[in-house]
Amino acid sequence: MIGLLYSAVRNVDVHNFQRFHEEQLEAIERMSSGKAINRASDDVASMGHLSKMQAEALGSNQSIRNSNDAYSYAEVGDAALADCEEALHRMKELAIQAMDGANNGRDIQAIEKEFDHWKEIFAQVVENTEYAGAKILNDKTKWFQTNWKPTEITTFDPVYLASNQVGSSKMISDGTISKAVAANADFTSINNGITTSDSFTLKGAFGEEVISVAANQTAYSIANDVNQHTQTTGVRAEAKTFAKLSNISAAGDILFTLHGRSSVKISANISDVNELDVLKNDINKQSSVTGIIAELTDNRSAIILSNSDGYDIGIEDFRHSSDDKTIDVTGLQADGVTVSGGTITLRDDHDNRTTTTDSTLVGGHLILKSPKDFTISSSTGSALFDKSAQASTFVDLKSATIDDFDSAIDALDAVDGALNQVVDTRSRFGQVMQRLEHNASGLQQSLAVIEQARSRREDTDFASEMVKNFRAKYMTKTTISVNTVVNKMSQTALQLL
């Protein structure tokens, strides 16, 4: 009986000793490693979650570093673009200065020399701006993985700001709208030639839009319609109208109604048909009303009328103090020099005013501009555009010169186009920088939450493990003590036997 009892107690002691020893080793392992889960068998379900959180944490850490690199990349680009803006601002100032009529040849040379100097600075900044060996202002698309999710990528669109790739694209309407049109007694019957068939499709860098044109619509109004869609097409419009008054047949008093933005009566006493200062001054006195400016030609015997808004220029009911006297009116192209079509001769016939040509109308030109190439199509009329489809002409910054007035105008357009591209690129960099700041901040907050969650699941609860260790150690000692007592009992029993 004693032997059976001893055997049973000993088996229980061995089992308890092994169990408490394993608990002690497990507690020591968790305390030494600092992790509650050291192998898959510790917690099968939690191991999968912990692995996913570890991958997310590592990905978030690298994404934060990528975001910082992308931010630095954009920051370097933004600083370089600020230098480009400074160069372009000075170039614009010089181009305008070159159009000062008080300049002599030596002044123009000095201005152009500085203009070329700033062009070179612009080109060097674009070519030499790099981040970690990667060009910023003249290179292809750049991608930065800025989130642990593979679908979330920060992209820098291609930037090509080389001086031969920035500038302005231009198109000037070349139809018959600027051709002088004659009328007899009724001025209201004159039409500038524009019809609904002159409607056209404008396709720019950002999209396309149909520009609907109404009958007898002015270039000023059409330009406004185009500008309402600038955000869609990237194309802006302006309009100008030019007409020439010349060949007054005799001195004397002249009278007519001048139509522009508004209409006024013009009267002047011409004492010498080769000196038209008086007529020019009378027209300019009303320029605030009509929007029409008069300038004498070099020989002073003709006057160039211009309206910088693109309103039609009309002359109605021409009168002269002497019978059967005439004046010539000629429509001009957008340069204010080239003749557009033929010349209309207005006549004051005292005896036959109902059939005599005494009125005329000259329409304006539409000038389209954009930093990017654009086209027009679907125009079946001929008053606005000569062809049904046309492409813009590009004036690049590298070839821009300011050695004469016309060249300076083209250079000014090229500078404006380059400035628009620089500002657009800088705004895109700024948007990306803002997004990266928020992205990095969000990732850091997310990473902190993930680490806390991992810690709650994975890290050792030292208080609990120390209690377990103490309990296992105590129970192990107790088991040894009990075992010792049992051994003595068996020896006592044997002695008694």
C-alpha positions as CSV (number, residue, x, y, z in Angstrom):
1,M,0.0,0.0,0.0
2,I,2.8,2.4,0.9
3,G,4.6,1.6,-2.3
4,L,1.5,2.4,-4.4
5,L,1.0,5.7,-2.6
6,Y,4.7,6.6,-3.1
7,S,4.5,5.8,-6.8
8,A,1.4,7.9,-7.3
9,V,2.8,10.9,-5.4
10,R,6.1,10.7,-7.2
11,N,4.3,10.7,-10.6
12,V,2.3,13.8,-9.6
13,D,5.5,15.5,-8.4
14,V,7.4,14.9,-11.6
15,H,4.4,16.2,-13.7
16,N,4.1,19.4,-11.5
17,F,7.9,19.9,-11.6
18,Q,7.9,19.8,-15.4
19,R,4.9,22.1,-15.7
20,F,6.2,24.7,-13.3
21,H,9.7,24.5,-14.8
22,E,8.3,25.2,-18.3
23,E,6.2,28.1,-17.0
24,Q,9.4,29.5,-15.4
25,L,11.4,29.1,-18.6
26,E,8.5,30.7,-20.6
27,A,8.4,33.7,-18.3
28,I,12.2,34.1,-18.3
29,E,12.1,33.9,-22.2
30,R,9.4,36.6,-22.5
31,M,11.2,38.9,-20.0
32,S,14.6,38.5,-21.7
33,S,13.3,39.0,-25.2
34,G,10.8,41.7,-24.3
35,K,8.2,40.0,-26.5
36,A,5.0,38.2,-25.5
37,I,5.1,36.2,-28.7
38,N,8.4,34.6,-29.7
39,R,7.1,31.8,-31.9
40,A,4.0,31.0,-33.9
41,S,2.9,28.4,-31.3
42,D,2.7,31.2,-28.7
43,D,-0.3,32.8,-30.4
44,V,-1.2,31.5,-33.9
45,A,-3.9,34.2,-34.6
46,S,-1.8,37.2,-33.4
47,M,1.3,36.2,-35.4
48,G,-0.5,37.0,-38.7
49,H,-1.7,40.4,-37.4
50,L,1.7,41.3,-36.0
51,S,3.4,40.4,-39.3
52,K,1.0,42.7,-41.3
53,M,1.4,45.5,-38.8
54,Q,5.2,45.1,-39.0
55,A,5.1,45.3,-42.8
56,E,2.8,48.4,-42.6
57,A,5.1,50.1,-40.0
58,L,8.3,49.4,-42.1
59,G,6.5,50.6,-45.3
60,S,5.3,53.8,-43.5
61,N,8.8,54.5,-42.2
62,Q,10.2,54.3,-45.7
63,S,7.3,56.3,-47.2
64,I,8.0,59.1,-44.7
65,R,11.6,59.1,-45.9
66,N,10.4,59.1,-49.5
67,S,8.1,62.0,-48.7
68,N,10.9,64.0,-47.2
69,D,13.0,63.3,-50.3
70,A,10.1,64.4,-52.6
71,Y,9.6,67.5,-50.5
72,S,13.3,68.4,-50.7
73,Y,13.2,67.8,-54.5
74,A,10.3,70.2,-54.8
75,E,11.9,72.7,-52.5
76,V,15.1,72.9,-54.6
77,G,12.9,73.2,-57.7
78,D,10.9,76.0,-56.1
79,A,14.0,78.0,-55.2
80,A,15.3,77.6,-58.7
81,L,12.0,78.7,-60.2
82,A,12.1,81.8,-58.0
83,D,15.4,82.7,-59.7
84,C,13.8,82.0,-63.1
85,E,11.0,84.4,-62.2
86,E,13.5,87.1,-61.3
87,A,15.3,86.7,-64.6
88,L,12.0,86.8,-66.6
89,H,10.7,89.9,-64.7
90,R,13.9,91.8,-65.6
91,M,13.6,90.6,-69.2
92,K,10.1,91.8,-69.4
93,E,11.1,95.2,-68.1
94,L,13.9,95.4,-70.7
95,A,11.6,94.4,-73.5
96,I,9.2,97.2,-72.6
97,Q,12.1,99.6,-72.2
98,A,13.3,98.7,-75.7
99,M,9.9,99.9,-77.0
100,D,10.6,103.5,-75.8
101,G,10.7,105.7,-78.9
102,A,13.3,107.9,-77.2
103,N,16.0,105.2,-77.5
104,N,18.8,105.5,-80.0
105,G,20.7,102.7,-81.6
106,R,23.3,102.6,-78.9
107,D,20.6,102.5,-76.2
108,I,18.9,99.5,-77.9
109,Q,22.3,97.7,-78.1
110,A,22.9,98.2,-74.4
111,I,19.4,97.0,-73.5
112,E,19.6,94.0,-75.8
113,K,23.0,93.0,-74.2
114,E,21.5,92.9,-70.8
115,F,18.4,91.1,-72.1
116,D,20.7,88.4,-73.6
117,H,22.6,88.2,-70.2
118,W,19.3,87.4,-68.4
119,K,18.4,84.9,-71.0
120,E,21.7,83.1,-70.3
121,I,21.0,83.2,-66.6
122,F,17.6,81.6,-67.1
123,A,19.1,78.9,-69.3
124,Q,21.8,78.1,-66.8
125,V,19.4,77.9,-63.8
126,V,17.2,75.5,-65.8
127,E,20.1,73.3,-67.0
128,N,22.0,73.1,-63.7
129,T,19.3,72.7,-61.1
130,E,19.6,69.1,-59.7
131,Y,18.7,67.1,-56.6
132,A,20.9,64.1,-55.9
133,G,22.0,64.1,-59.5
134,A,18.5,64.2,-60.9
135,K,17.6,67.2,-63.1
136,I,14.5,69.0,-61.9
137,L,13.6,71.7,-64.5
138,N,14.3,69.9,-67.7
139,D,13.6,66.2,-67.2
140,K,10.9,63.5,-67.5
141,T,8.3,62.4,-64.9
142,K,9.5,61.6,-61.4
143,W,7.6,59.2,-59.1
144,F,7.9,58.9,-55.3
145,Q,6.2,56.1,-53.4
146,T,4.9,58.1,-50.4
147,N,2.6,55.6,-48.8
148,W,2.8,52.0,-47.8
149,K,0.0,51.2,-50.1
150,P,1.4,50.6,-53.6
151,T,-1.4,52.6,-55.4
152,E,-0.6,55.9,-53.6
153,I,2.2,57.6,-55.5
154,T,3.3,61.2,-55.6
155,T,4.1,62.2,-59.2
156,F,6.0,65.2,-60.5
157,D,4.8,65.8,-64.1
158,P,7.5,66.3,-66.8
159,V,9.1,69.7,-66.6
160,Y,10.8,71.1,-69.7
161,L,11.8,74.7,-69.2
162,A,14.8,75.0,-71.5
163,S,14.8,78.4,-73.2
164,N,14.1,76.9,-76.6
165,Q,11.0,75.1,-75.2
166,V,9.3,77.9,-73.4
167,G,7.7,81.0,-74.9
168,S,4.4,81.8,-76.5
169,S,2.3,80.4,-79.3
170,K,0.4,83.0,-81.3
171,M,-2.2,83.1,-84.0
172,I,-3.6,86.2,-85.6
173,S,-6.9,86.1,-87.5
174,D,-6.2,86.6,-91.2
175,G,-9.7,86.8,-92.7
176,T,-11.5,89.7,-94.4
177,I,-12.9,91.3,-91.3
178,S,-10.4,94.1,-91.4
179,K,-11.2,95.0,-95.0
180,A,-12.9,98.3,-95.2
181,V,-16.6,97.9,-96.2
182,A,-18.5,100.7,-98.0
183,A,-22.0,101.9,-97.6
184,N,-24.2,104.7,-99.0
185,A,-26.7,106.7,-96.9
186,D,-27.5,104.1,-94.3
187,F,-24.5,103.3,-92.0
188,T,-26.6,100.7,-90.0
189,S,-26.7,98.5,-93.1
190,I,-22.9,97.9,-93.0
191,N,-21.7,94.5,-91.8
192,N,-18.1,93.6,-90.9
193,G,-18.6,90.3,-92.7
194,I,-18.7,88.1,-89.6
195,T,-21.4,85.4,-89.8
196,T,-22.3,82.3,-87.8
197,S,-20.2,80.2,-90.2
198,D,-17.1,81.9,-88.7
199,S,-17.6,79.9,-85.5
200,F,-14.6,77.7,-84.7
201,T,-13.3,74.9,-82.5
202,L,-10.3,76.0,-80.3
203,K,-8.1,73.2,-79.1
204,G,-5.5,74.1,-76.6
205,A,-3.1,72.2,-74.2
206,F,-5.8,71.6,-71.6
207,G,-8.9,70.9,-73.7
208,E,-11.0,72.2,-76.5
209,E,-14.0,74.4,-76.8
210,V,-16.4,75.5,-79.5
211,I,-16.4,79.3,-79.9
212,S,-19.8,80.3,-81.3
213,V,-19.8,83.5,-83.4
214,A,-22.8,85.7,-84.1
215,A,-23.4,87.7,-87.2
216,N,-21.7,91.1,-87.3
217,Q,-19.9,90.3,-83.9
218,T,-16.9,92.4,-83.2
219,A,-13.4,91.1,-82.6
220,Y,-13.7,92.6,-79.1
221,S,-16.7,90.5,-78.3
222,I,-15.2,87.3,-79.8
223,A,-12.0,87.8,-77.8
224,N,-14.2,88.0,-74.6
225,D,-15.9,84.7,-75.6
226,V,-12.5,83.0,-76.0
227,N,-11.3,84.3,-72.7
228,Q,-14.3,82.9,-70.9
229,H,-12.9,79.4,-71.8
230,T,-9.2,80.1,-71.1
231,Q,-9.2,77.7,-68.1
232,T,-10.4,75.0,-70.5
233,T,-8.2,75.7,-73.5
234,G,-5.2,77.5,-72.0
235,V,-5.6,80.2,-74.7
236,R,-6.2,83.8,-74.1
237,A,-7.3,86.4,-76.6
238,E,-7.0,90.0,-77.4
239,A,-8.2,92.1,-80.3
240,K,-7.0,95.2,-82.1
241,T,-8.4,97.3,-85.0
242,F,-6.4,99.5,-87.3
243,A,-7.5,101.8,-90.1
244,K,-5.8,104.5,-92.2
245,L,-7.2,107.9,-93.2
246,S,-5.4,109.4,-96.2
247,N,-5.6,111.4,-99.4
248,I,-8.0,114.2,-98.3
249,S,-8.7,115.7,-101.7
250,A,-8.9,119.4,-100.6
251,A,-8.5,121.7,-97.7
252,G,-11.6,122.8,-95.9
253,D,-14.0,121.9,-93.1
254,I,-14.7,118.1,-92.7
255,L,-17.3,116.4,-90.6
256,F,-18.2,112.8,-89.8
257,T,-19.4,110.5,-87.1
258,L,-16.6,108.3,-85.7
259,H,-17.7,104.9,-84.3
260,G,-15.7,102.9,-81.8
261,R,-16.6,101.9,-78.3
262,S,-19.1,104.7,-78.6
263,S,-19.9,107.2,-81.3
264,V,-19.0,110.9,-81.5
265,K,-19.1,113.7,-84.0
266,I,-15.7,114.8,-85.4
267,S,-15.2,118.1,-87.1
268,A,-11.9,119.8,-88.1
269,N,-10.7,122.6,-90.3
270,I,-8.0,121.3,-92.6
271,S,-5.8,124.1,-93.9
272,D,-3.2,121.8,-95.5
273,V,-4.0,118.3,-96.6
274,N,-0.3,117.3,-96.0
275,E,-0.6,118.5,-92.3
276,L,-3.3,116.6,-90.5
277,D,-2.4,117.6,-86.9
278,V,-5.8,119.3,-86.4
279,L,-7.8,116.2,-87.4
280,K,-5.6,114.0,-85.3
281,N,-6.0,116.2,-82.2
282,D,-9.8,116.4,-82.6
283,I,-10.0,112.6,-82.8
284,N,-7.8,112.1,-79.8
285,K,-9.9,114.5,-77.7
286,Q,-12.7,112.0,-78.0
287,S,-10.5,108.9,-77.4
288,S,-11.9,108.4,-73.9
289,V,-15.3,108.0,-75.5
290,T,-14.5,106.0,-78.6
291,G,-11.4,104.2,-77.5
292,I,-9.7,105.2,-80.8
293,I,-6.2,106.7,-80.9
294,A,-5.0,108.7,-83.9
295,E,-1.3,108.9,-84.9
296,L,0.2,110.7,-87.8
297,T,2.3,108.8,-90.3
298,D,5.9,109.9,-91.0
299,N,4.9,112.2,-93.8
300,R,2.1,113.7,-91.7
301,S,-0.4,113.5,-94.6
302,A,-2.2,110.4,-93.2
303,I,-3.6,109.2,-89.9
304,I,-3.5,105.7,-88.4
305,L,-6.5,105.0,-86.2
306,S,-6.2,102.2,-83.7
307,N,-8.5,100.6,-81.1
308,S,-6.7,98.4,-78.7
309,D,-9.9,96.6,-77.6
310,G,-10.9,95.4,-81.0
311,Y,-14.1,97.4,-81.6
312,D,-15.0,98.0,-85.2
313,I,-13.9,101.5,-86.4
314,G,-16.6,103.1,-88.5
315,I,-16.9,106.5,-90.3
316,E,-20.4,107.6,-91.0
317,D,-21.8,110.4,-93.2
318,F,-18.5,112.0,-94.4
319,R,-19.1,115.7,-95.2
320,H,-16.8,118.4,-96.7
321,S,-17.4,122.1,-97.0
322,S,-16.8,121.8,-100.7
323,D,-18.8,119.6,-103.0
324,D,-17.5,116.2,-104.3
325,K,-14.5,116.1,-102.0
326,T,-13.1,112.7,-100.9
327,I,-11.1,110.9,-98.2
328,D,-9.6,107.4,-98.4
329,V,-10.1,104.8,-95.7
330,T,-8.0,101.6,-95.7
331,G,-8.3,98.6,-93.3
332,L,-4.9,97.4,-91.9
333,Q,-3.7,94.1,-90.5
334,A,-2.9,93.6,-86.9
335,D,0.6,95.1,-87.3
336,G,-1.0,98.4,-88.1
337,V,1.0,98.7,-91.3
338,T,0.0,96.0,-93.8
339,V,-3.0,96.8,-96.0
340,S,-5.9,94.5,-95.6
341,G,-7.9,94.4,-98.8
342,G,-8.6,97.5,-100.9
343,T,-9.2,101.2,-100.1
344,I,-12.6,102.8,-99.8
345,T,-13.0,106.3,-101.0
346,L,-15.6,108.3,-99.2
347,R,-17.2,111.2,-101.1
348,D,-19.4,114.1,-100.1
349,D,-21.7,114.6,-103.1
350,H,-24.0,117.5,-102.1
351,D,-26.4,116.7,-105.0
352,N,-26.6,112.9,-104.7
353,R,-26.1,111.8,-101.1
354,T,-28.4,108.7,-101.2
355,T,-26.2,106.8,-103.7
356,T,-22.7,108.2,-102.9
357,T,-20.4,106.2,-100.7
358,D,-20.0,108.3,-97.6
359,S,-19.6,105.7,-94.8
360,T,-17.3,102.7,-94.1
361,L,-16.5,100.1,-91.5
362,V,-13.3,98.3,-90.6
363,G,-13.3,95.2,-88.3
364,G,-10.6,94.2,-85.9
365,H,-8.2,91.3,-85.7
366,L,-8.4,88.5,-83.1
367,I,-5.0,87.7,-81.5
368,L,-4.8,84.3,-79.7
369,K,-1.9,83.5,-77.4
370,S,-0.9,80.5,-75.2
371,P,2.2,79.2,-73.6
372,K,1.4,75.9,-75.4
373,D,0.7,75.0,-79.0
374,F,-3.0,75.2,-80.0
375,T,-5.1,74.9,-83.2
376,I,-8.4,76.1,-84.6
377,S,-10.7,74.1,-86.8
378,S,-14.2,73.8,-88.2
379,S,-14.3,77.4,-89.3
380,T,-16.1,77.5,-92.7
381,G,-16.3,81.2,-93.0
382,S,-13.6,83.5,-94.3
383,A,-14.2,86.7,-92.4
384,L,-12.3,85.7,-89.3
385,F,-9.8,83.0,-90.5
386,D,-8.7,82.5,-94.0
387,K,-8.5,78.7,-93.6
388,S,-10.8,76.2,-92.0
389,A,-7.9,74.8,-89.9
390,Q,-4.8,76.5,-88.6
391,A,-2.0,75.9,-86.1
392,S,-0.4,78.4,-83.9
393,T,3.1,79.7,-84.4
394,F,5.6,79.3,-81.5
395,V,8.0,82.1,-80.5
396,D,10.6,80.6,-78.1
397,L,12.5,82.6,-75.5
398,K,15.9,81.6,-76.8
399,S,15.4,83.2,-80.2
400,A,13.7,86.3,-78.7
401,T,15.4,89.7,-79.6
402,I,14.5,93.3,-78.9
403,D,16.5,95.0,-81.6
404,D,13.4,96.7,-83.1
405,F,9.8,97.5,-82.0
406,D,8.1,94.4,-83.6
407,S,10.8,92.1,-82.3
408,A,10.4,93.5,-78.8
409,I,6.6,92.8,-79.0
410,D,7.3,89.2,-79.9
411,A,10.0,89.0,-77.2
412,L,7.5,90.3,-74.7
413,D,5.0,87.6,-75.7
414,A,7.7,85.0,-75.4
415,V,8.7,86.2,-71.9
416,D,5.1,86.3,-70.8
417,G,4.6,82.7,-72.1
418,A,7.7,81.5,-70.3
419,L,6.6,83.3,-67.1
420,N,3.2,81.6,-67.3
421,Q,5.0,78.2,-67.6
422,V,7.3,79.0,-64.7
423,V,4.5,80.2,-62.5
424,D,2.4,77.2,-63.4
425,T,5.3,74.8,-62.6
426,R,6.0,76.6,-59.3
427,S,2.3,76.4,-58.3
428,R,2.3,72.6,-59.1
429,F,5.5,72.2,-56.9
430,G,3.8,74.2,-54.1
431,Q,0.7,72.0,-54.3
432,V,2.8,68.8,-54.1
433,M,4.8,70.2,-51.2
434,Q,1.6,70.9,-49.3
435,R,0.3,67.4,-50.0
436,L,3.6,65.9,-48.9
437,E,3.6,67.8,-45.6
438,H,0.1,66.5,-44.8
439,N,1.0,63.0,-46.1
440,A,4.1,62.8,-43.9
441,S,2.2,64.1,-40.9
442,G,-0.6,61.5,-41.5
443,L,1.9,58.7,-41.8
444,Q,3.6,59.6,-38.6
445,Q,0.4,59.6,-36.7
446,S,-0.7,56.4,-38.3
447,L,2.7,54.9,-37.5
448,A,2.4,55.9,-33.8
449,V,-1.0,54.2,-33.6
450,I,0.3,51.0,-35.3
451,E,3.3,50.8,-33.0
452,Q,1.1,51.2,-30.0
453,A,-1.2,48.4,-31.2
454,R,1.9,46.2,-31.9
455,S,3.2,47.0,-28.4
456,R,0.0,46.0,-26.8
457,R,0.0,42.7,-28.6
458,E,3.6,41.8,-28.9
459,D,5.5,43.4,-25.9
460,T,5.9,41.5,-22.6
461,D,3.8,42.5,-19.6
462,F,6.7,42.4,-17.2
463,A,4.6,42.6,-14.1
464,S,2.5,39.6,-15.1
465,E,5.6,37.6,-16.2
466,M,7.5,38.4,-13.0
467,V,4.5,37.1,-11.0
468,K,4.4,34.0,-13.2
469,N,8.1,33.5,-12.8
470,F,7.9,33.9,-9.0
471,R,5.0,31.5,-8.8
472,A,6.7,28.9,-11.0
473,K,9.9,29.2,-9.0
474,Y,8.0,29.0,-5.7
475,M,6.0,26.0,-6.9
476,T,9.1,24.3,-8.2
477,K,10.8,24.6,-4.8
478,T,7.6,23.4,-3.1
479,T,7.5,20.4,-5.4
480,I,11.1,19.6,-4.5
481,S,10.4,19.9,-0.8
482,V,7.3,17.6,-1.1
483,N,9.3,15.1,-3.0
484,T,12.0,15.1,-0.3
485,V,9.3,14.5,2.4
486,V,7.9,11.6,0.3
487,N,11.3,10.1,0.0
488,K,11.8,10.2,3.8
489,M,8.4,8.6,4.3
490,S,9.3,5.7,2.1
491,Q,12.6,5.2,3.8
492,T,10.8,5.3,7.2
493,A,8.3,2.7,6.0
494,L,11.1,0.4,4.9
495,Q,12.9,0.7,8.2
496,L,9.7,-0.3,10.0
497,L,9.3,-3.3,7.8
